Each structure stands twice: as C-alpha cells, then as structure tokens.
Amino acid sequence: MEKTAHLIARQLCQETHRRICEEGIVRIKKCLDQLSLTEIWYRPNENSNSVGNLVLHLCGNVRQWAISTLGKQADVRNRKAEFEERGPLAKQQLIMKLDKLEADLLPVLDALQPSDLAAEYRVQGFRESGTAILLHVSEHFSYHLGQITYFVKMKKDIDVNYYGDQDLDATGK
C-alpha cells in the first residue's frame, strides 16, 4: 500500500509539473510572442484583466499555494498588486517571472511525499490538503491560460496550434 501511495504521489506531482510548466508556461510564452506590449497590457474595461495581469496573477497564485505553502517558504504575495499593475512591464520581464516560477516549483514538487499530500494546510484563508492544492494550481492555471489563449485568438485571428501535428481525432482503439 505504501508503494502505491508513493507512486500516486509521484504521478500527481509529475502531472502538476507537466500541466503547469511543460504545457501552461510554454503556451503562455507562445501567446506572449504573438502580442505587442500594448496588447499584453490592454484592458477592455476596469472589470477585466490584461494578459500581463493574468501572467502576474498566475505566478503569484502558484507561488503562494504551491511554492510557499507546500514548499514551506515565506508567503510574500501581494495579490492586489497583480491586478493593479498597468504596465507596461516588458514582455521579457513576464517571461523571466514564468521561468523563475518553473525553476522554483520543480524542487517543491520533487520533494513532496504522500504524507505532504495528505496533510492539511492553511492558504489564502482556506484549509486545503496538499492534494487539493496541486489540483487547485493546475486547474487555476488552465483556466487563466484559456483566457489568455482566447484573447490571442480574438485579437490576432490565428490558431495558436498548441498540438502541432498531433492527430486529435485519434481514438484509444
């Protein structure tokens, strides 16, 4: 049973890394490459966020929930500032923040044990298990990546081509 728990914990951590870093961050960078600095910081209204704000927000969220909480590091997040930023922070600054996020997340995920995933933590006013935290950061990242992708498709009228030559009509048969 302990071996199975360890395997499941490893798979969850590897999948979190894949979804956030190997897919999510790569896709955000691809989107940023398509946009001008003006487009990155464009806000259609005061109740909407720019792509730049969403990048800052994703970095803050993963850092607070996973790196600070599960990695037992200081939580210095200023969530409000993520949304108040009007930029324009340079595109390269946003990419560097994403790169730093990836570099800081990997050792945390590599160190997690089944007991860490079963433990309960307090984060952003919530009580969550380690497993719930990893699920939260993965789905939250995906949610905002979808918003960024939609903005790029709408603004540029392009297929972002995330899947390249992969046959998405293939079945499991």
C-alpha positions in Angstrom: 0.0 0.0 0.0 2.8 2.4 0.9 4.4 1.7 -2.5 1.2 2.6 -4.3 0.7 5.8 -2.3 4.2 6.8 -3.2 3.6 6.1 -6.9 0.3 8.0 -6.9 2.0 11.0 -5.1 4.9 10.9 -7.7 2.4 10.8 -10.6 0.4 13.7 -9.2 3.5 15.8 -8.8 4.8 14.9 -12.3 1.4 15.7 -13.8 1.2 19.0 -12.0 4.6 19.9 -13.4 3.6 18.8 -16.9 0.3 20.8 -16.9 1.8 24.0 -15.4 5.3 24.0 -16.8 5.6 21.8 -19.9 2.2 22.9 -21.2 0.9 26.0 -19.5 4.1 28.1 -19.3 5.1 27.1 -22.8 1.7 28.1 -24.1 1.7 31.4 -22.3 5.1 32.2 -23.8 3.7 31.3 -27.2 0.8 33.7 -26.7 3.1 36.5 -25.5 5.2 36.1 -28.6 2.1 36.9 -30.7 1.3 40.1 -28.8 2.7 43.6 -28.8 3.5 45.2 -25.4 0.3 47.4 -25.9 -1.8 44.3 -26.5 -0.3 42.5 -23.5 -1.4 45.3 -21.2 -4.7 46.0 -22.9 -7.8 46.0 -20.6 -11.2 46.2 -22.3 -12.7 47.7 -19.2 -12.0 48.1 -15.5 -13.5 44.7 -14.6 -11.3 42.8 -17.0 -7.7 41.9 -16.7 -4.9 42.3 -19.2 -2.8 39.3 -20.3 0.0 40.9 -18.3 -2.1 40.9 -15.2 -3.1 37.3 -15.7 0.6 36.3 -16.0 1.4 38.1 -12.8 -1.6 36.6 -11.1 -0.7 33.0 -12.2 2.8 33.5 -10.9 1.5 34.8 -7.6 -1.1 32.1 -7.2 1.3 29.1 -7.9 4.0 30.7 -5.8 1.6 31.2 -2.8 -0.3 28.0 -3.0 2.4 25.5 -4.0 5.8 27.0 -3.5 5.2 28.9 -0.3 2.6 26.6 1.3 3.8 23.1 0.2 7.5 24.2 0.0 7.3 25.8 3.4 8.7 29.2 2.2 7.7 32.7 3.2 4.4 33.8 1.7 5.1 37.3 0.4 2.3 37.5 -2.2 0.6 40.8 -2.9 -2.4 39.6 -4.8 -3.9 43.1 -5.2 -0.8 44.3 -6.9 -1.1 41.6 -9.5 -4.3 43.2 -10.7 -3.4 46.8 -10.1 -0.3 46.7 -12.4 -1.0 48.7 -15.5 2.4 48.1 -17.0 3.9 48.1 -19.3 6.3 45.6 -17.8 8.4 44.4 -20.6 7.5 41.1 -22.2 10.9 39.7 -21.2 10.2 40.6 -17.6 7.0 38.5 -17.7 8.9 35.6 -19.4 11.5 35.8 -16.7 8.8 35.6 -14.0 7.4 32.5 -15.7 10.9 30.9 -15.9 11.6 31.7 -12.2 8.2 30.2 -11.3 9.1 26.9 -13.1 12.6 26.8 -11.5 11.1 27.3 -8.0 8.2 24.9 -8.5 10.1 21.8 -9.6 12.1 21.3 -6.4 9.0 21.6 -4.3 7.2 19.0 -6.4 10.2 16.7 -6.4 10.3 16.8 -2.6 6.7 16.1 -1.8 5.8 12.9 -0.1 2.5 11.1 0.3 2.2 12.5 3.8 2.6 16.0 2.5 -0.2 15.5 0.1 -2.5 14.1 2.8 -1.6 16.9 5.3 -3.8 19.9 5.7 -2.6 23.5 5.1 -3.9 27.0 5.5 -3.5 29.1 2.4 -5.2 32.3 1.3 -7.8 31.8 4.1 -8.7 28.3 3.1 -7.9 24.9 4.7 -6.7 22.5 2.0 -4.9 19.2 1.7 -1.7 19.0 -0.3 -3.6 17.1 -3.0 -6.2 19.8 -3.2 -3.5 22.5 -3.5 -2.0 20.7 -6.5 -5.4 20.3 -8.1 -6.2 23.9 -7.5 -3.0 25.3 -9.0 -3.4 23.1 -12.1 -7.0 24.0 -12.8 -6.5 27.6 -11.9 -3.5 27.9 -14.3 -5.5 26.2 -17.0 -8.5 28.5 -16.5 -6.4 31.7 -17.0 -4.4 30.2 -19.8 -7.7 29.7 -21.6 -8.5 33.4 -21.1 -5.0 34.3 -22.5 -5.5 32.0 -25.4 -8.9 33.4 -26.2 -7.6 36.9 -26.2 -4.8 36.0 -28.6 -7.2 34.2 -31.0 -9.7 37.1 -30.9 -7.0 39.8 -31.3 -4.9 38.0 -34.0 -7.4 35.7 -35.7 -4.9 32.8 -35.5 -4.9 29.2 -34.5 -2.3 29.1 -31.6 -1.6 25.5 -32.8 -0.8 24.1 -29.4 -1.0 20.5 -30.6 1.1 20.8 -33.8 0.9 17.8 -36.0 -0.8 15.6 -33.3 -3.9 13.8 -34.6 -6.5 14.9 -32.1 -9.1 12.7 -33.8 -7.3 9.6 -32.8 -9.1 7.2 -30.5 -7.9 4.8 -27.9 -8.7 1.8 -30.0 
